[in-house]
Amino acid sequence: MATTSPGPRPRSPSGQAVSVLDHPAGPPREVALVVGGDGPVSRIICRRLAAEGITAAIAGPSAHQVGQYGKALADERIRALPYLVDLAEWDSIDQLVTDVVTELGRLDVLVNLAATAASSDTASEWSRVLKVNLAGGYRLGRAAARAMADAGRPGRIVVLTPSPRADGEGDPAAGVSAAGIASFVADWARLMPWRRITVNAVVPESTADPDSVASAILLLLRTDRAVTGQSVTVPGPGVRR
């Protein structure tokens, strides 16, 4: 049975401590920060990273959700510690990266799965989508890259863009943020002085299955350093390229 760790606790955006699952003694060989949700893509990624001996730090906006997700992964004997983050708040993002490095000693991989789409065509929904996908994604990537560069280790960053709606209806806010993500991913790859850090994006079509999306992300995490600044589309079943 998992127990609470006696060490430092990751903090929520409000400053309240979050329960952390215990993990085997000894420093992790590598640490991957996986942000956004507990869905099938995240689970596949955490399982495959764990098979390679990589410890996961999982982060989301809900203490209950991320705690339950951490427990579910622990039941599978996957090393994962839960953290809270509000991607609409830059201070929360900076604190997340600081807490992960403090708690786990390093940061080697960032997988940002937190891309969201608008539920309605309103000003508040536009603001929320752009804050999370663009402003939050930018700040999270920059904070993670700085932590990787400061440690002098190779790093990998992959950002998931929002999918188009399956019903074929347009989602302008998601479309704008997807284009924006591709733009800043390309800019990071061009401007980053740290040649050992790669940054790429994965663009899933609306019918792309989770295993294919997760496989594309993992491929970019393992790829040669020369592959950076790319946006890779994952087609749905039956789509030929």
C-alpha positions as CSV (number, residue, x, y, z in Angstrom):
1,M,0.0,0.0,0.0
2,A,1.3,3.4,-0.9
3,T,2.1,5.8,2.0
4,T,2.6,9.5,2.2
5,S,6.1,10.7,1.7
6,P,7.9,12.3,4.7
7,G,9.7,14.7,2.3
8,P,8.7,18.0,0.8
9,R,5.2,18.3,-0.5
10,P,4.3,19.8,-3.9
11,R,2.2,22.9,-3.5
12,S,-1.1,23.8,-5.1
13,P,-1.7,27.2,-6.7
14,S,-3.3,28.2,-3.4
15,G,-0.2,27.1,-1.4
16,Q,-1.8,24.1,0.2
17,A,0.2,20.9,0.3
18,V,-0.7,18.0,-1.8
19,S,-0.4,14.3,-0.8
20,V,2.6,12.6,-2.5
21,L,2.8,8.9,-3.1
22,D,5.9,7.2,-1.7
23,H,8.4,5.8,-4.2
24,P,11.5,3.5,-3.9
25,A,14.5,4.9,-2.2
26,G,17.3,6.4,-4.3
27,P,17.4,9.2,-6.8
28,P,15.5,8.7,-10.1
29,R,17.6,8.0,-13.2
30,E,15.4,10.4,-15.2
31,V,12.3,12.5,-14.5
32,A,9.5,13.2,-16.9
33,L,6.9,15.9,-16.1
34,V,3.6,14.9,-17.7
35,V,1.0,17.8,-17.5
36,G,-2.7,17.6,-18.2
37,G,-5.3,14.9,-17.5
38,D,-5.4,11.3,-16.6
39,G,-6.8,10.0,-19.9
40,P,-5.5,7.1,-22.1
41,V,-2.7,9.1,-23.8
42,S,-1.2,10.1,-20.4
43,R,-1.6,6.5,-19.0
44,I,0.2,5.0,-22.0
45,I,3.0,7.5,-21.8
46,C,3.5,6.9,-18.1
47,R,3.5,3.1,-18.5
48,R,6.1,3.2,-21.3
49,L,8.3,5.7,-19.5
50,A,8.1,3.5,-16.4
51,A,9.2,0.5,-18.4
52,E,12.3,2.5,-19.2
53,G,13.0,3.3,-15.6
54,I,11.8,6.9,-15.9
55,T,10.0,8.5,-12.9
56,A,6.9,10.5,-13.8
57,A,5.7,13.7,-12.1
58,I,2.0,14.1,-13.1
59,A,0.4,17.5,-12.8
60,G,-3.2,18.8,-13.2
61,P,-5.6,21.4,-11.8
62,S,-7.6,19.1,-9.6
63,A,-6.2,17.8,-6.3
64,H,-8.7,14.9,-6.2
65,Q,-8.2,13.9,-9.8
66,V,-4.4,14.0,-9.8
67,G,-4.3,12.2,-6.5
68,Q,-6.5,9.4,-7.7
69,Y,-4.5,9.2,-10.9
70,G,-1.3,8.9,-8.9
71,K,-2.8,6.1,-6.8
72,A,-3.9,4.3,-9.9
73,L,-0.4,4.4,-11.4
74,A,1.1,3.3,-8.1
75,D,-1.2,0.3,-8.2
76,E,0.5,-0.6,-11.5
77,R,3.9,-0.2,-9.7
78,I,4.6,3.0,-11.8
79,R,6.7,5.6,-10.1
80,A,4.6,8.8,-10.2
81,L,4.2,11.7,-7.9
82,P,1.1,14.0,-8.2
83,Y,1.4,17.8,-8.4
84,L,-1.1,20.6,-8.8
85,V,-0.8,23.3,-11.4
86,D,-3.0,26.0,-12.8
87,L,-1.8,26.7,-16.4
88,A,-3.7,30.0,-16.5
89,E,-1.4,31.3,-13.7
90,W,2.3,31.8,-14.5
91,D,3.3,31.8,-10.8
92,S,1.7,28.3,-10.5
93,I,3.6,27.0,-13.5
94,D,7.0,28.3,-12.2
95,Q,6.2,26.8,-8.8
96,L,5.4,23.4,-10.3
97,V,8.8,23.2,-12.1
98,T,10.6,24.4,-9.0
99,D,8.8,21.8,-6.8
100,V,9.5,18.9,-9.3
101,V,13.2,19.7,-9.4
102,T,13.4,20.2,-5.6
103,E,11.4,17.0,-4.8
104,L,12.9,14.7,-7.5
105,G,16.3,16.3,-8.0
106,R,16.1,16.8,-11.8
107,L,13.9,17.3,-14.9
108,D,14.7,15.6,-18.2
109,V,11.4,15.4,-20.1
110,L,8.3,17.6,-20.4
111,V,5.1,16.3,-22.0
112,N,2.4,18.9,-22.1
113,L,-1.0,17.3,-22.8
114,A,-3.1,20.1,-21.3
115,A,-4.3,21.5,-24.6
116,T,-8.0,22.4,-24.3
117,A,-10.8,23.4,-26.7
118,A,-13.7,25.9,-26.3
119,S,-17.0,24.7,-25.1
120,S,-18.8,27.7,-26.6
121,D,-18.0,30.7,-28.8
122,T,-17.8,33.2,-26.0
123,A,-15.3,35.8,-24.8
124,S,-14.7,33.8,-21.6
125,E,-14.0,30.6,-23.5
126,W,-11.7,32.3,-25.9
127,S,-9.8,33.8,-23.0
128,R,-9.6,30.4,-21.1
129,V,-8.4,28.5,-24.2
130,L,-5.7,31.0,-25.1
131,K,-4.5,31.3,-21.5
132,V,-4.1,27.6,-21.1
133,N,-2.9,26.5,-24.6
134,L,-0.8,29.5,-25.6
135,A,0.3,31.6,-22.6
136,G,0.4,28.6,-20.2
137,G,2.1,26.3,-22.7
138,Y,4.7,28.9,-23.5
139,R,5.5,29.6,-19.8
140,L,5.6,25.9,-19.0
141,G,8.0,25.1,-21.8
142,R,10.2,28.0,-21.0
143,A,10.4,27.1,-17.3
144,A,11.1,23.4,-18.0
145,A,13.8,24.3,-20.6
146,R,15.6,26.6,-18.2
147,A,15.6,23.9,-15.5
148,M,17.1,21.4,-18.0
149,A,19.7,23.9,-19.3
150,D,20.7,24.9,-15.7
151,A,21.4,21.2,-15.0
152,G,23.5,20.9,-18.2
153,R,21.7,17.7,-19.3
154,P,19.9,16.8,-22.5
155,G,16.2,17.6,-22.5
156,R,13.1,16.7,-24.5
157,I,9.9,18.8,-24.7
158,V,6.8,17.7,-26.6
159,V,3.5,19.7,-26.7
160,L,0.2,18.3,-27.7
161,T,-2.0,20.7,-29.7
162,P,-5.8,20.6,-29.4
163,S,-7.6,18.3,-31.8
164,P,-10.2,19.6,-34.3
165,R,-13.8,18.7,-33.3
166,A,-14.9,15.3,-34.5
167,D,-18.3,16.7,-35.7
168,G,-16.5,18.8,-38.3
169,E,-17.6,22.1,-36.7
170,G,-14.9,24.7,-36.4
171,D,-13.4,25.7,-33.1
172,P,-11.6,29.0,-33.8
173,A,-10.0,29.3,-30.4
174,A,-8.5,25.8,-30.6
175,G,-7.4,26.5,-34.2
176,V,-5.7,29.7,-33.3
177,S,-4.0,28.2,-30.3
178,A,-2.8,25.2,-32.4
179,A,-1.2,27.5,-34.9
180,G,0.3,29.5,-32.0
181,I,1.8,26.4,-30.5
182,A,3.4,25.4,-33.8
183,S,4.8,28.9,-34.0
184,F,6.4,29.1,-30.6
185,V,7.7,25.5,-30.9
186,A,9.5,26.4,-34.1
187,D,10.8,29.7,-32.5
188,W,12.1,27.8,-29.5
189,A,14.0,25.3,-31.7
190,R,15.5,28.2,-33.6
191,L,16.3,30.5,-30.7
192,M,17.2,28.2,-27.9
193,P,21.0,28.4,-27.2
194,W,20.8,24.9,-25.6
195,R,21.3,22.6,-28.5
196,R,20.8,19.5,-26.3
197,I,17.2,20.4,-25.7
198,T,14.6,19.5,-28.4
199,V,11.1,20.8,-28.6
200,N,8.4,19.4,-30.9
201,A,4.6,19.3,-31.2
202,V,2.1,16.5,-31.9
203,V,-1.1,17.4,-33.8
204,P,-3.7,14.7,-33.5
205,E,-6.6,14.5,-35.9
206,S,-10.0,14.2,-34.3
207,T,-10.2,10.4,-34.9
208,A,-6.6,9.6,-34.0
209,D,-6.5,6.8,-31.4
210,P,-4.7,7.3,-28.1
211,D,-2.1,4.7,-28.7
212,S,-1.0,6.3,-32.0
213,V,-0.9,9.8,-30.3
214,A,1.2,8.4,-27.4
215,S,3.5,6.6,-29.8
216,A,4.1,9.8,-31.7
217,I,5.0,11.6,-28.5
218,L,7.3,8.9,-27.3
219,L,9.0,8.8,-30.7
220,L,9.8,12.5,-30.4
221,L,11.1,11.9,-26.9
222,R,13.6,9.4,-28.2
223,T,14.5,11.0,-31.5
224,D,17.9,12.4,-32.5
225,R,18.7,16.0,-31.4
226,A,18.5,17.1,-35.0
227,V,14.7,16.7,-35.0
228,T,13.4,19.8,-33.3
229,G,10.9,22.5,-34.0
230,Q,8.6,20.1,-35.8
231,S,4.8,19.6,-35.7
232,V,3.9,16.0,-36.3
233,T,0.4,15.2,-37.4
234,V,-1.2,11.9,-36.2
235,P,-3.9,10.8,-38.7
236,G,-7.0,9.0,-37.8
237,P,-7.7,5.4,-38.8
238,G,-8.1,4.9,-42.6
239,V,-6.4,8.1,-43.4
240,R,-3.5,7.7,-45.9
241,R,-0.5,10.0,-46.0
